């Protein structure tokens, strides 16, 4: 008996020692990590002030930093001596890595993040982890809608340089529409009839890659501004928890219409296995007539299929619930400065450099995926069809996930719910109910006063 | 009683390693399942049985995950054992090139499940997959199904793929059991005029019970912790129809609900321990009676 007590005691003591040792090591690592760049900074005095020998670490998810920005970063280094060390993390791991670093107090000097109030407060806790950038000159020039996405309690926490106006819209085969004498639909009924006619002509109306898990959710979320228009103040009521998703008739209608489209086989037989990587091929081959696409798809189809010109793909916004508003997603991947960084001023300097008019134009001109940026007075690269789209739909509004809290983080779950609805396991109203349930859970975790 | 030959402190090093890497994490996991630990806030609050209550209240589909896991486990245990035994008996004796056949059957077991899953995902693709194309080519169009996206077929397809992959392994274990049976039993039975069925039920099965215990326990644990097969073939879809415990746990962790994730793991841990214990007890007792 006594021996056992001894054993347990010694094990306990040994463990305490080992664990304490771990803690000690951590502390050392942290010091070591931050010590290396400061050694670089020590050299700055020799440069005589004008050029500094500083390295800024900039961590972001794959695809967020365009090649053109990297070129600009090199130019920035030549001008100022401040080097940008890009750390690109694969998209599926990024948020875990970032959150771990922020929670451990070892954030990079600059970090990338998504936008939207609930995203930046819950996921990055910007009030603690990011530097207030409200006084920067570029804030006045950036699209106010983008700025709003990164503002918490009146303070701006990040810089967004993104092609925020090129939303996903329905791209349609204009030749096919002309052959069948179809007009651009303005209501759901017209859209349905057009699709039925396309179906009768032996073409599957819509390519919908549901297997991706995220794509089909846009049918529901993008037309949010129309919900807000038909049920005034819906967005704000949802945020203040005065209304729930379940209470909204128009959202229910929207899902019901989506279900009807699925039941009428508009998406074809294979939609649950279809993936987005085939979109260009499916539209280009003429097998499908329309798809909900990024606007750059027209260019891709024109490049790959000889019989298609860029103008052969036209665009219109999703017409469910008779939507005629051009919805935008004013946020986008954004750049935050970590509050624990030693080089906050240098990082601000980098942001100022990027937002110079000529540098923004450089980015725009040198990147095929960007056709415009969220800063004024730039020369855009819109195609004729894109321009037509913008001109025909003057009314603008923000999609649900960028305005209503606790929606973006449950995107994939909504996707699963919608698939369950399409296959008939649950009803459209159940989808809304699940969204409410998950919102309530998140709000509880975030200790949101509106949910108490 | 034989007192220890070595003094107790010889075991301390092992005990420490064991405690740090096995006992402490296990206990911590169970503790965390009673908290609301998540990635959104720094503090971890003790919330008692809230997580468990949520799992068993029938809300949020957790019960269907448990049900799916059990269905998967039971069907794979039964089918793999039955098919494995069938193949083992077939390839035990009297077949030409039995070495080759054994290797062919065993092959799928050495391929990682993710690879198998990706291959079957393309084979089972309703529009362009090998299976449906073949069925159409021989005029059996009516049998072509949306294997992975039809509610009636998705889970069955996953089970089938898992059996295809796992049956060879079970067969090898049972084959080893069969080969340890003395041939004289069969000779004696043959002299007494026993037919195949009598030999199977009176000689073969009783004598390979130890091997069956091993395969059952292995299949049981494999079935309960199924993850990759579901993850790569359907990712729980369509909707939530094929979600199992571990895909749910994975999802909870990736959304940052660590508390709920550990609660689900703890439930699974308890179920696994209980089932494993009883299966071993039950089957080893049967073995002893002989």
Interface residues (C-beta under 8 A of the other chain):
Chain A: X3 X6 X7 X10 X11 X14 X15 X18 X96 X99 X103 X122 X123 X213 X269 X270 X272 X273 X409 X410 X413 X416 X417 X419 X420 X421 X422 X423 X424 X425 X426 X437 X442 X445 X446 X447
Chain B: X8 X9 X11 X12 X15 X16 X19 X20 X24 X36 X38 X39 X40 X41 X42 X59 X60 X125 X126 X127 X146 X148 X149 X151 X235 X236 X237 X238 X239 X240 X241 X254 X255 X256
